[in-house]
Amino acid sequence: MAGYYGKGLSKERRTVYELLRQGIDRVETVIRVPKLPAEELADVYLRLKLDEPLLFFVTGYHYRFYPGADHVEFLPEYLFDKGKIREHRQAIHARIQRLTRPLAGKNDREKEEAIHDFILQNVRYDKLKKSYSHEIIGPLTQGVGVCEGIAKTVKVLCDAVQLPCVVALCHNCPEKGIRYRHAWNVVTVNGKNYHLDATFDNSLQRGVARYDYFNLDDAHIFRDHQPLVMEVPACSDGDGFYYRTISLTKMEQVESRIRQTLRKKKEHFVFHWRGGGLNRSILEEVAALGKQLAAEKGKSLHCSVNVAQAVIQLDFGEKMDEAMTVQQPDEEQETAPLLEQ
């Protein structure tokens, strides 16, 4: 049965989609399919790979045809030989079962959060961008991945617990310094669609898990994500955002929560600012307030901010670097200093 992207194909292209899915699943070296223009064949292959993350062992293809023929021969490029593919498939299925078995009986939100947290706790970004890091085998067996492999891993785990999930893919934007396409997920939780970007959240971790991109609506995700390559389900609900219960609008609320954090001797406080635009003046006020309250307890403060999503993290410790940092959520975990206190 065709997945989300496969369902959007014409009858002819869906036939090619199904033949490729079946042939790759059987690890065939030559798959005969109806002839399509090169760009249409590439589109069908991309849709199949986004729909079927369990086909992790195929990473590309060539094709050949003869003049006048009504078909082409699709030649998959496999990561391993047939014997190794069988071993890796068995290992992947066993790994998925072990990870999802504890989620039986959980509600949608609990399943989604567990899958998100698995990525944050167990997967690091692969700066070398090995071929397997673009597939589920990287995050699930090597503990490394890039956005594509991470998004596919989120999908395969969601699929295993009957949580509807799509891999979203956006364009690159060289003029903005965005060299590569980026992938994340759209997950359906309790009948509502949300954007979930585990890769960006992974890049923001600084001593505590972050959920800046956990259940965003369309308006918020595209504050710092590029336009989509292919349409995904609309995400119009803004009530599922993780930090909705820690969304502060007044500086008095910030002060109260900082005091509470310090009183409980916690090292981190993360919150969402909803009191108007998060400008430099507000950030300086938050940082000054945090520094003052921390000093009263013999602590110092480091402040990090994700401006696009208006999420602020305050870290308290004995000898903190008291610079404020603006976080640029991306795959390679780059940050830039914003100002000195």
Backbone hydrogen bonds, N-H to C=O, Kabsch-Sander energy under -0.5 kcal/mol:
donor,donor_aa,acceptor,acceptor_aa,energy
7,K,3,G,-2.1
8,G,5,Y,-0.8
9,L,6,G,-1.6
14,R,10,S,-2.6
15,T,11,K,-1.7
16,V,12,E,-1.5
17,Y,13,R,-2.4
18,E,14,R,-2.6
19,L,15,T,-2.3
20,L,16,V,-2.6
21,R,17,Y,-2.5
22,Q,18,E,-2.5
23,G,19,L,-2.5
24,I,20,L,-2.9
25,D,21,R,-2.0
26,R,22,Q,-1.4
27,V,24,I,-1.8
28,E,23,G,-2.6
31,I,74,F,-2.6
32,R,30,V,-0.5
33,V,31,I,-0.5
33,V,72,V,-2.3
35,K,70,D,-2.2
40,E,37,P,-0.6
41,L,37,P,-2.3
42,A,38,A,-2.2
43,D,39,E,-1.7
44,V,40,E,-2.3
45,Y,41,L,-2.3
46,L,42,A,-2.4
47,R,43,D,-2.4
48,L,44,V,-2.3
49,K,45,Y,-2.4
50,L,46,L,-2.0
51,D,47,R,-2.1
52,E,48,L,-2.3
55,L,52,E,-2.1
56,F,54,L,-0.6
58,V,55,L,-1.2
59,T,77,E,-2.7
60,G,77,E,-0.7
62,H,75,L,-2.0
64,R,73,E,-1.8
69,A,66,Y,-2.5
72,V,33,V,-2.7
73,E,64,R,-3.2
74,F,31,I,-3.1
74,F,72,V,-0.7
75,L,62,H,-3.3
77,E,60,G,-2.8
78,Y,76,P,-0.6
79,L,57,F,-2.9
85,I,81,D,-2.5
86,R,82,K,-1.9
87,E,83,G,-1.8
88,H,84,K,-2.9
89,R,85,I,-2.6
90,Q,86,R,-2.1
91,A,87,E,-2.2
92,I,88,H,-2.7
93,H,89,R,-2.5
94,A,90,Q,-2.1
95,R,91,A,-2.3
96,I,92,I,-2.6
97,Q,93,H,-2.1
98,R,94,A,-2.2
99,L,95,R,-2.2
100,T,96,I,-2.2
101,R,97,Q,-1.9
103,L,100,T,-1.6
104,A,101,R,-1.6
106,K,103,L,-2.1
111,K,107,N,-2.3
112,E,108,D,-2.6
113,E,109,R,-2.5
114,A,110,E,-2.1
115,I,111,K,-2.2
116,H,112,E,-2.5
117,D,113,E,-2.7
118,F,114,A,-1.8
119,I,115,I,-1.5
120,L,116,H,-1.8
121,Q,117,D,-2.4
122,N,118,F,-1.7
123,V,119,I,-2.1
124,R,143,G,-2.3
126,D,145,G,-1.6
127,K,125,Y,-1.0
129,K,126,D,-1.4
133,S,130,K,-1.3
134,H,131,S,-1.3
135,E,132,Y,-1.3
138,G,132,Y,-1.3
138,G,135,E,-1.3
140,L,136,I,-2.4
141,T,137,I,-1.6
142,Q,137,I,-0.7
142,Q,138,G,-2.0
143,G,138,G,-1.1
144,V,138,G,-1.4
145,G,124,R,-1.7
146,V,133,S,-2.1
149,G,133,S,-0.6
150,I,146,V,-2.6
151,A,147,C,-2.9
152,K,148,E,-2.3
153,T,149,G,-1.8
154,V,150,I,-2.5
155,K,151,A,-2.1
156,V,152,K,-2.6
157,L,153,T,-2.1
158,C,154,V,-2.4
159,D,155,K,-3.2
160,A,156,V,-1.4
161,V,157,L,-0.9
161,V,158,C,-0.8
162,Q,159,D,-1.4
163,L,158,C,-2.9
166,V,186,V,-2.2
168,A,166,V,-0.6
168,A,184,W,-2.6
170,C,182,H,-2.5
171,H,227,P,-2.7
173,C,178,I,-2.6
176,K,173,C,-2.0
177,G,174,P,-1.8
178,I,173,C,-2.2
179,R,177,G,-1.0
182,H,170,C,-0.8
184,W,168,A,-1.9
185,N,196,L,-2.0
186,V,166,V,-2.3
187,V,194,Y,-2.6
188,T,164,P,-2.7
189,V,187,V,-0.7
189,V,192,K,-3.0
190,N,188,T,-0.5
192,K,189,V,-1.7
194,Y,187,V,-2.2
195,H,216,L,-2.7
196,L,185,N,-2.8
197,D,213,Y,-2.1
198,A,196,L,-0.7
201,D,197,D,-1.8
202,N,198,A,-2.3
203,S,199,T,-1.8
204,L,200,F,-0.9
204,L,201,D,-0.7
205,Q,201,D,-0.6
205,Q,202,N,-0.9
206,R,208,V,-0.9
214,F,211,Y,-1.5
215,N,195,H,-1.1
215,N,213,Y,-0.8
216,L,195,H,-2.0
218,D,235,C,-3.0
221,I,217,D,-2.3
222,F,218,D,-1.8
223,R,220,H,-1.5
224,D,221,I,-1.2
229,V,169,L,-3.2
230,M,169,L,-0.7
236,S,234,A,-0.6
237,D,193,N,-0.5
238,G,236,S,-0.5
241,F,238,G,-0.6
242,Y,214,F,-1.7
244,R,241,F,-1.7
245,T,242,Y,-0.6
246,I,243,Y,-1.5
247,S,244,R,-0.9
248,L,246,I,-0.8
248,L,272,H,-2.7
253,Q,250,K,-0.6
254,V,250,K,-1.6
255,E,251,M,-2.6
256,S,252,E,-2.2
257,R,253,Q,-2.3
258,I,254,V,-2.4
259,R,255,E,-2.5
260,Q,256,S,-2.1
261,T,257,R,-2.2
262,L,258,I,-2.6
263,R,259,R,-2.6
264,K,260,Q,-1.9
265,K,262,L,-1.2
266,K,261,T,-2.5
269,F,314,L,-2.0
271,F,312,I,-2.4
272,H,246,I,-2.6
273,W,310,A,-2.9
274,R,248,L,-3.6
274,R,272,H,-0.6
275,G,248,L,-0.5
276,G,274,R,-0.6
279,N,277,G,-1.7
283,L,279,N,-2.2
284,E,280,R,-2.6
285,E,281,S,-1.9
286,V,282,I,-2.7
287,A,283,L,-2.6
288,A,284,E,-2.5
289,L,285,E,-2.3
290,G,286,V,-2.7
291,K,287,A,-2.6
292,Q,288,A,-2.3
293,L,289,L,-2.4
294,A,290,G,-2.4
295,A,291,K,-2.2
296,E,292,Q,-1.5
297,K,293,L,-0.6
297,K,294,A,-1.1
298,G,295,A,-1.8
299,K,294,A,-3.1
300,S,317,G,-3.3
302,H,315,D,-2.1
303,C,323,A,-0.9
304,S,313,Q,-2.8
305,V,325,T,-2.4
306,N,311,V,-2.9
307,V,305,V,-0.8
310,A,306,N,-0.8
310,A,307,V,-0.7
311,V,306,N,-1.7
312,I,271,F,-2.9
313,Q,304,S,-3.1
314,L,269,F,-2.9
315,D,302,H,-2.9
315,D,313,Q,-0.5
316,F,267,E,-2.8
317,G,300,S,-1.8
322,E,320,M,-0.8
324,M,339,L,-2.7
325,T,303,C,-2.8
326,V,336,A,-2.3
327,Q,305,V,-3.0
327,Q,325,T,-0.6
328,Q,334,E,-1.1
333,Q,330,D,-0.9
336,A,326,V,-2.1
338,L,324,M,-2.7
339,L,324,M,-1.2
341,Q,322,E,-0.6
